[in-house]
Amino acid sequence: MTNEQSLVSNLRSLPIRAVIFDIGGVLVRSDDQAARQKWELRLGLSEHNLSQLVFGSDVGRRSMLGETTEEQVWQYIAQELNLNDETMQDLITDFWSCEQVNAELVQFAQLLRPRYKIAILSNASSGARQAMRSKFQLDAVFDPMIISAEEGVKKPDARIFHLAAERIGIAPREAIFIDDVSENVKAAQAIGMLGVQFQNTAQAIAEVKEYLGN
């Protein structure tokens, strides 16, 4: 057995008490991009450029730290694209319409309770918690929900992983963390969590089950 295999084996033998899920790209998916693509075509933007403006622009990144609001993000986009209020409202509605809850993964999370603590750790703006409650009802399954904008720190900063473990009431080595971004998974692993990089639902569930010994 190699040193790496030995380490993995030792990690798997640790008692797991919690499974922590990312939201965007994991629990909530945007697989059908037709609505966003329609706007990109209409506005002369390149593919995925609209999402980049919302999430990857400076104001978008700052909103995930709670330094700007979601409303300010959309105001910035309206200014950048020279759109009036009515058009912006249509754009916002269409932009979020593609998001669908990953029902299979949520059902899997429900089955893990009450044996394991089930939590959310997400880089998201201040409006995310309300959306997770009212639109997707994720608060009925996941507790706690740690949102970066509410904490002033975001993944892959190690502090938010430690905060999540503390909020859940566990040691980092007692958790499995699932995220679609490799940098975030590696950051979780660096503080002792087991990491699963989400590629698809079946793969993520299979890896979690393997860690849990199911």
C-alpha positions as a LaTeX table, in Angstrom:
\begin{tabular}{lrrr}
\hline
Residue & $x$ (\AA) & $y$ (\AA) & $z$ (\AA) \\
\hline
Met1 & 0.00 & 0.00 & 0.00 \\
Thr2 & 1.37 & 3.44 & $-0.96$ \\
Asn3 & 1.55 & 6.32 & 1.52 \\
Glu4 & $-1.32$ & 8.04 & $-0.30$ \\
Gln5 & $-3.49$ & 4.90 & $-0.15$ \\
Ser6 & $-2.65$ & 4.49 & 3.54 \\
Leu7 & $-3.69$ & 8.08 & 4.23 \\
Val8 & $-7.00$ & 7.63 & 2.41 \\
Ser9 & $-7.61$ & 4.40 & 4.30 \\
Asn10 & $-6.95$ & 6.11 & 7.61 \\
Leu11 & $-9.22$ & 9.01 & 6.75 \\
Arg12 & $-12.04$ & 6.66 & 5.80 \\
Ser13 & $-11.77$ & 4.94 & 9.18 \\
Leu14 & $-12.52$ & 8.19 & 11.01 \\
Pro15 & $-16.06$ & 8.57 & 12.35 \\
Ile16 & $-18.09$ & 10.80 & 10.04 \\
Arg17 & $-20.73$ & 12.90 & 11.74 \\
Ala18 & $-21.68$ & 15.44 & 9.05 \\
Val19 & $-22.05$ & 15.86 & 5.30 \\
Ile20 & $-21.73$ & 19.42 & 3.97 \\
Phe21 & $-23.08$ & 20.42 & 0.55 \\
Asp22 & $-22.40$ & 23.35 & $-1.77$ \\
Ile23 & $-25.46$ & 24.94 & $-3.38$ \\
Gly24 & $-24.71$ & 26.27 & $-6.88$ \\
Gly25 & $-23.76$ & 23.51 & $-9.28$ \\
Val26 & $-24.49$ & 20.84 & $-6.67$ \\
Leu27 & $-27.82$ & 21.13 & $-4.81$ \\
Val28 & $-29.14$ & 23.66 & $-7.30$ \\
Arg29 & $-28.28$ & 23.10 & $-10.95$ \\
Ser30 & $-28.48$ & 25.30 & $-14.05$ \\
Asp31 & $-28.17$ & 22.59 & $-16.67$ \\
Asp32 & $-30.59$ & 24.23 & $-19.10$ \\
Gln33 & $-28.93$ & 27.49 & $-20.09$ \\
Ala34 & $-31.43$ & 28.40 & $-22.83$ \\
Ala35 & $-32.86$ & 31.46 & $-21.04$ \\
Arg36 & $-29.42$ & 32.90 & $-20.33$ \\
Gln37 & $-28.21$ & 32.11 & $-23.84$ \\
Lys38 & $-31.21$ & 33.95 & $-25.26$ \\
Trp39 & $-30.12$ & 37.10 & $-23.45$ \\
Glu40 & $-26.49$ & 36.67 & $-24.42$ \\
Leu41 & $-27.53$ & 36.47 & $-28.05$ \\
Arg42 & $-29.83$ & 39.47 & $-27.69$ \\
Leu43 & $-27.15$ & 41.57 & $-25.98$ \\
Gly44 & $-24.26$ & 40.46 & $-28.17$ \\
Leu45 & $-22.45$ & 38.71 & $-25.33$ \\
Ser46 & $-20.26$ & 35.65 & $-25.63$ \\
Glu47 & $-21.33$ & 32.33 & $-24.15$ \\
His48 & $-21.42$ & 32.33 & $-20.31$ \\
Asn49 & $-20.53$ & 36.04 & $-20.27$ \\
Leu50 & $-23.77$ & 36.90 & $-18.49$ \\
Ser51 & $-23.04$ & 34.50 & $-15.64$ \\
Gln52 & $-19.52$ & 35.88 & $-15.48$ \\
Leu53 & $-20.91$ & 39.38 & $-14.99$ \\
Val54 & $-23.20$ & 38.20 & $-12.19$ \\
Phe55 & $-20.80$ & 35.94 & $-10.32$ \\
Gly56 & $-17.30$ & 36.70 & $-11.57$ \\
Ser57 & $-17.20$ & 40.49 & $-11.79$ \\
Asp58 & $-15.61$ & 42.48 & $-8.97$ \\
Val59 & $-19.01$ & 43.58 & $-7.67$ \\
Gly60 & $-20.29$ & 40.01 & $-7.94$ \\
Arg61 & $-17.37$ & 38.62 & $-5.95$ \\
Arg62 & $-17.77$ & 41.34 & $-3.34$ \\
Ser63 & $-21.46$ & 40.45 & $-2.96$ \\
Met64 & $-20.38$ & 36.97 & $-1.83$ \\
Leu65 & $-18.48$ & 38.65 & 0.99 \\
Gly66 & $-21.43$ & 40.81 & 1.97 \\
Glu67 & $-19.64$ & 43.95 & 0.78 \\
Thr68 & $-22.29$ & 44.70 & $-1.84$ \\
Thr69 & $-25.91$ & 43.63 & $-2.16$ \\
Glu70 & $-27.51$ & 41.52 & $-4.87$ \\
Glu71 & $-29.42$ & 44.63 & $-5.93$ \\
Gln72 & $-26.14$ & 46.49 & $-6.45$ \\
Val73 & $-24.88$ & 43.64 & $-8.63$ \\
Trp74 & $-27.88$ & 44.00 & $-10.93$ \\
Gln75 & $-27.52$ & 47.79 & $-10.92$ \\
Tyr76 & $-23.93$ & 47.34 & $-12.08$ \\
Ile77 & $-25.03$ & 44.98 & $-14.87$ \\
Ala78 & $-27.79$ & 47.38 & $-15.96$ \\
Gln79 & $-25.20$ & 50.13 & $-16.23$ \\
Glu80 & $-22.68$ & 47.94 & $-18.04$ \\
Leu81 & $-25.25$ & 46.74 & $-20.58$ \\
Asn82 & $-27.21$ & 50.01 & $-20.75$ \\
Leu83 & $-30.56$ & 48.40 & $-19.88$ \\
Asn84 & $-33.65$ & 50.12 & $-18.51$ \\
Asp85 & $-35.55$ & 48.95 & $-15.41$ \\
Glu86 & $-38.21$ & 47.00 & $-17.29$ \\
Thr87 & $-35.69$ & 45.13 & $-19.41$ \\
Met88 & $-33.56$ & 44.41 & $-16.35$ \\
Gln89 & $-36.50$ & 42.88 & $-14.52$ \\
Asp90 & $-37.15$ & 40.56 & $-17.45$ \\
Leu91 & $-33.45$ & 39.67 & $-17.55$ \\
Ile92 & $-33.32$ & 38.89 & $-13.82$ \\
Thr93 & $-36.43$ & 36.70 & $-14.01$ \\
Asp94 & $-35.05$ & 34.74 & $-16.95$ \\
Phe95 & $-31.57$ & 34.48 & $-15.43$ \\
Trp96 & $-32.81$ & 32.70 & $-12.31$ \\
Ser97 & $-35.48$ & 30.65 & $-14.12$ \\
Cys98 & $-32.93$ & 28.06 & $-15.24$ \\
Glu99 & $-32.08$ & 27.06 & $-11.68$ \\
Gln100 & $-33.60$ & 23.77 & $-10.59$ \\
Val101 & $-33.18$ & 21.89 & $-7.35$ \\
Asn102 & $-31.23$ & 18.64 & $-7.63$ \\
Ala103 & $-34.08$ & 16.52 & $-6.28$ \\
Glu104 & $-32.13$ & 13.26 & $-6.31$ \\
Leu105 & $-29.28$ & 14.71 & $-4.25$ \\
Val106 & $-31.66$ & 16.42 & $-1.82$ \\
Gln107 & $-33.50$ & 13.12 & $-1.35$ \\
Phe108 & $-30.17$ & 11.42 & $-0.65$ \\
Ala109 & $-29.37$ & 14.09 & 1.95 \\
Gln110 & $-32.73$ & 13.49 & 3.61 \\
Leu111 & $-31.95$ & 9.79 & 3.87 \\
Leu112 & $-28.71$ & 10.59 & 5.71 \\
Arg113 & $-30.64$ & 12.21 & 8.52 \\
Pro114 & $-30.80$ & 11.87 & 11.48 \\
Arg115 & $-27.68$ & 9.69 & 11.60 \\
Tyr116 & $-25.57$ & 12.50 & 10.13 \\
Lys117 & $-25.75$ & 16.26 & 10.41 \\
Ile118 & $-26.59$ & 17.75 & 7.02 \\
Ala119 & $-25.42$ & 21.29 & 6.24 \\
Ile120 & $-24.92$ & 23.81 & 3.44 \\
Leu121 & $-21.77$ & 25.87 & 2.86 \\
Ser122 & $-22.12$ & 28.23 & $-0.09$ \\
Asn123 & $-20.43$ & 31.22 & $-1.66$ \\
Ala124 & $-23.52$ & 33.33 & $-2.23$ \\
Ser125 & $-24.95$ & 36.81 & $-1.81$ \\
Ser126 & $-27.13$ & 38.02 & 1.03 \\
Gly127 & $-30.35$ & 37.06 & $-0.78$ \\
Ala128 & $-29.41$ & 33.38 & $-1.02$ \\
Arg129 & $-30.88$ & 32.25 & 2.30 \\
Gln130 & $-34.34$ & 33.57 & 1.43 \\
Ala131 & $-34.17$ & 31.93 & $-2.00$ \\
Met132 & $-33.14$ & 28.61 & $-0.47$ \\
Arg133 & $-36.14$ & 28.82 & 1.86 \\
Ser134 & $-38.88$ & 30.18 & $-0.37$ \\
Lys135 & $-37.95$ & 28.80 & $-3.79$ \\
Phe136 & $-36.29$ & 25.47 & $-2.97$ \\
Gln137 & $-37.33$ & 24.76 & 0.67 \\
Leu138 & $-33.81$ & 23.56 & 1.43 \\
Asp139 & $-34.03$ & 24.81 & 5.01 \\
Ala140 & $-36.30$ & 21.84 & 5.75 \\
Val141 & $-33.41$ & 19.46 & 5.06 \\
Phe142 & $-30.18$ & 21.34 & 5.74 \\
Asp143 & $-29.25$ & 22.87 & 9.07 \\
Pro144 & $-27.21$ & 24.94 & 9.40 \\
Met145 & $-26.93$ & 26.89 & 6.14 \\
Ile146 & $-23.66$ & 28.86 & 6.08 \\
Ile147 & $-23.75$ & 31.66 & 3.48 \\
Ser148 & $-20.51$ & 33.49 & 2.72 \\
Ala149 & $-22.10$ & 36.95 & 2.45 \\
Glu150 & $-23.43$ & 36.62 & 5.98 \\
Glu151 & $-20.02$ & 35.64 & 7.34 \\
Gly152 & $-17.76$ & 38.02 & 5.41 \\
Val153 & $-15.52$ & 35.19 & 4.22 \\
Lys154 & $-15.84$ & 32.75 & 1.34 \\
Lys155 & $-14.43$ & 29.51 & 0.01 \\
Pro156 & $-11.62$ & 28.57 & $-0.47$ \\
Asp157 & $-10.57$ & 30.55 & 2.63 \\
Ala158 & $-9.88$ & 27.99 & 5.38 \\
Arg159 & $-11.68$ & 30.18 & 7.91 \\
Ile160 & $-15.12$ & 29.45 & 6.47 \\
Phe161 & $-14.53$ & 25.70 & 6.64 \\
His162 & $-13.51$ & 25.98 & 10.28 \\
Leu163 & $-16.53$ & 28.19 & 10.91 \\
Ala164 & $-18.81$ & 25.62 & 9.30 \\
Ala165 & $-17.42$ & 22.82 & 11.45 \\
Glu166 & $-17.84$ & 24.93 & 14.57 \\
Arg167 & $-21.39$ & 25.91 & 13.61 \\
Ile168 & $-22.30$ & 22.25 & 13.03 \\
Gly169 & $-20.60$ & 21.22 & 16.25 \\
Ile170 & $-17.99$ & 18.84 & 14.84 \\
Ala171 & $-14.27$ & 18.61 & 14.18 \\
Pro172 & $-13.29$ & 19.15 & 10.50 \\
Arg173 & $-12.12$ & 15.52 & 10.25 \\
Glu174 & $-15.67$ & 14.40 & 11.04 \\
Ala175 & $-17.12$ & 15.91 & 7.85 \\
Ile176 & $-17.46$ & 15.15 & 4.17 \\
Phe177 & $-17.59$ & 18.24 & 1.94 \\
Ile178 & $-19.13$ & 18.22 & $-1.57$ \\
Asp179 & $-18.44$ & 21.00 & $-4.08$ \\
Asp180 & $-18.16$ & 21.27 & $-7.86$ \\
Val181 & $-15.08$ & 23.54 & $-7.66$ \\
Ser182 & $-11.82$ & 21.63 & $-7.20$ \\
Glu183 & $-10.13$ & 24.56 & $-5.41$ \\
Asn184 & $-12.83$ & 24.49 & $-2.73$ \\
Val185 & $-12.61$ & 20.72 & $-2.31$ \\
Lys186 & $-8.83$ & 20.93 & $-1.90$ \\
Ala187 & $-9.21$ & 23.70 & 0.68 \\
Ala188 & $-11.61$ & 21.55 & 2.69 \\
Gln189 & $-9.23$ & 18.59 & 2.49 \\
Ala190 & $-6.37$ & 20.80 & 3.67 \\
Ile191 & $-8.05$ & 21.28 & 7.06 \\
Gly192 & $-8.91$ & 17.60 & 7.40 \\
Met193 & $-12.34$ & 17.21 & 5.79 \\
Leu194 & $-13.01$ & 14.44 & 3.32 \\
Gly195 & $-13.67$ & 15.98 & $-0.09$ \\
Val196 & $-15.92$ & 14.98 & $-2.98$ \\
Gln197 & $-15.71$ & 16.99 & $-6.19$ \\
Phe198 & $-19.15$ & 16.92 & $-7.78$ \\
Gln199 & $-19.10$ & 15.77 & $-11.40$ \\
Asn200 & $-22.62$ & 14.40 & $-11.53$ \\
Thr201 & $-25.21$ & 13.26 & $-9.02$ \\
Ala202 & $-24.63$ & 9.51 & $-9.27$ \\
Gln203 & $-20.86$ & 9.91 & $-8.88$ \\
Ala204 & $-21.18$ & 12.24 & $-5.87$ \\
Ile205 & $-23.63$ & 9.95 & $-4.07$ \\
Ala206 & $-21.45$ & 6.91 & $-4.76$ \\
Glu207 & $-18.36$ & 8.63 & $-3.34$ \\
Val208 & $-20.19$ & 9.80 & $-0.22$ \\
Lys209 & $-21.58$ & 6.30 & 0.33 \\
Glu210 & $-18.08$ & 4.86 & $-0.03$ \\
Tyr211 & $-16.74$ & 7.22 & 2.63 \\
Leu212 & $-19.66$ & 6.35 & 4.90 \\
Gly213 & $-19.11$ & 2.65 & 4.35 \\
Asn214 & $-22.55$ & 2.12 & 2.78 \\
\hline
\end{tabular}
